[in-house]
Amino acid sequence: MKYTILAALLTIAIGACSCSRNQHQVNDRDAQRSTVIAEPSVPWQLDFTARTLDGTPLAGASLYGKPAVLWFWAPQQPEAGQQAALLQAAAARNSDIAFVGIARTRPRPVTEFDGQHQMAFTQIVDPDAAIAMRFGITTRPAYVFITAHGQITTAKKPLSQHDLRTHLERLAND
């Protein structure tokens, strides 16, 4: 009997200790204070600043929060004129998408090309390919499609009108 009472008391004591150590009650007020809401962050690839052909600074981060198409190109490429025409038409039909041409050259060849092809979307130069390298672009032409939420997709080849339209539809539906 003596051992039974001792065992019962020991069981109660151990149970009381384990309850106080393992159970932690959180009231609603404390739960609300501990909730952290993280703001979405700009993808690191957009952490650049470049100048447009007229000298206006363009911060890559300004492209975050809306769909964007980056066209990596060079004026001397044979398909540059055809690709420029496709993008020009797409930009005219999709005013809610930012289009930016990024040429790996100096400003003068881009300005001359622009004079011939009347590109109405933003053009910047990336002579040392620093911006291209952020996106893993090593060949031209290439495209980067960025959703409003910052998801990045690349196409490292010339695009047909159908392929471009498919990518733009994905951007619009994100």
N, C-alpha and C positions, 0 to 999 in steps of 0.2 A: 504494500500500500504506500509505504514511504517513497519507494522508487517511482510509483505511478504518479504521485503528486509532483515529485521532482521533475519527471519527464514532461508532465503537462505544463508546469511553470516554465520549463526550459523552452518548450515549443511555443508558448505564448510570447516569451521574451524574444526569441529569434524572429518570430513572425512580426512583432512590433518593430524591431530594428530594421528588418528588410523592407517593411512598408515605408518607413520614413526615409530610407535611402533610395528606394527605387521608384517611388511614386512622386511625381512633381506635378502639382496642379497649376495650370495656367489659366488665369481668368481672361475674359474677353478683352479687357483693357490692355493687359500685357501683350496679348496676341496681336493686337492692332499696332502696338508700338514696335513690335519686332518684325513686322512685315516690311520688306525692302522691295521696291519696284525699280528695276534697272532699265534705264533708257537704252534703246538700241544704239549701237555705236557704228560710226562710219567705217566701212571696210578700209583697212590700211592701204590698199591699192589706190584709193582716192586721195591719199595724203600727198598731194603735189600742187604746185602752182606753176602755170605756164602763161605765156602771153599770146593773145589772138593776133591776127595779122595787122590789126590797127593799133596794137600795143596795149590793149586792155588786159589786165590780169584775169585769169580764169583759175579759180581754186577748184581742184578736183572734188573736194568735199561738198561744193555747191551742187553737184550732180546727185547727191544722196537724197532720197525721199521722193524721187520721181523716176520713172523709167528713163534709161539713157542708152544710146548706141554710140560706141566709140569705133571709128573706122581708122585703122592703122594702114597707111598707104604711102606711096612715093610717086611724085609726078611723072617720073620716067617709065613707070610700069606700063606695058601695053594695054592692060585692062583698066587702067585708072579712069579713063574717060567714060567707059561703059559703067563702071561701078559708081562713079560720081553721079551719073544720070539716074541710076536706080535709087541712090540715097536721096538725091534732090527730090524726086517724085515721092518717095516714102516720107520725107520730112514735111512736104507740103500736105500730105494726107493725114499725118499724125502729129498735130501741134502739141499734144500732151506728152510727147516723148522728146527728150533732148538729144540732138544729134551733134557730134563733135568729130571732125576730121583731125587726125594726128599724123602729120607727115614727118618722115625721118629725113629731113633736109633743112636747108636754110630758108628764111622767109621768101626770098626773091623767086625761086622756082614755083613755090606755092601760089604766090601772088600772080605770076604769069599764067599758071594753070587756071586759077580762079577767074582771071580775065577772059579766058577762052570758054570756060564752062559755066560761068555765072553761078557758082555754088552759094546758096542762100543760107547755109548753116555754118556754124562756128568752125573755124580752122585754127589750129595751133601747130607749132613745129616742135619736134623732139629730136634734134640733131644727134644727140648722144644716146638715144634710145632708152633714156632713164625711165620714162613713163611706160614704154612698151615692156620693159623688163619687169615692172611691177605686176603685169598681167601675164607674164610668161610668153610674150609675143616675140618671136625671133624671125618670122617671115612676114612678107607683105604680099598681097593685102591680107588683113585679118580683121576680125570684128570682135568686140566685147559688148555683150548685152548685160545691162545691170537693171535688176528689178527695183521697184521703189523701196523694197525691204533690204536691198544690198546684196542679193544673190547674184553671182557673176557666172556667166556662161561665155565661152569663146568659140569662135569659128575661124580656123586658121587657113582660109582659102577664099577665092573669089566666090561670091554668092549669086545664085540665080534670083530672078524676081520672086519665084515661088519660095525658095529657101529664106530669103529676106522677109517675105510676108509671114511665113511660119514663125520665125523668131519674134517678129513684132507682135503677132497675135498672142504669143506666150507672155510677152511683156505686158500687154494690155489686160490679160486675164489674171495676172498675179495679184 
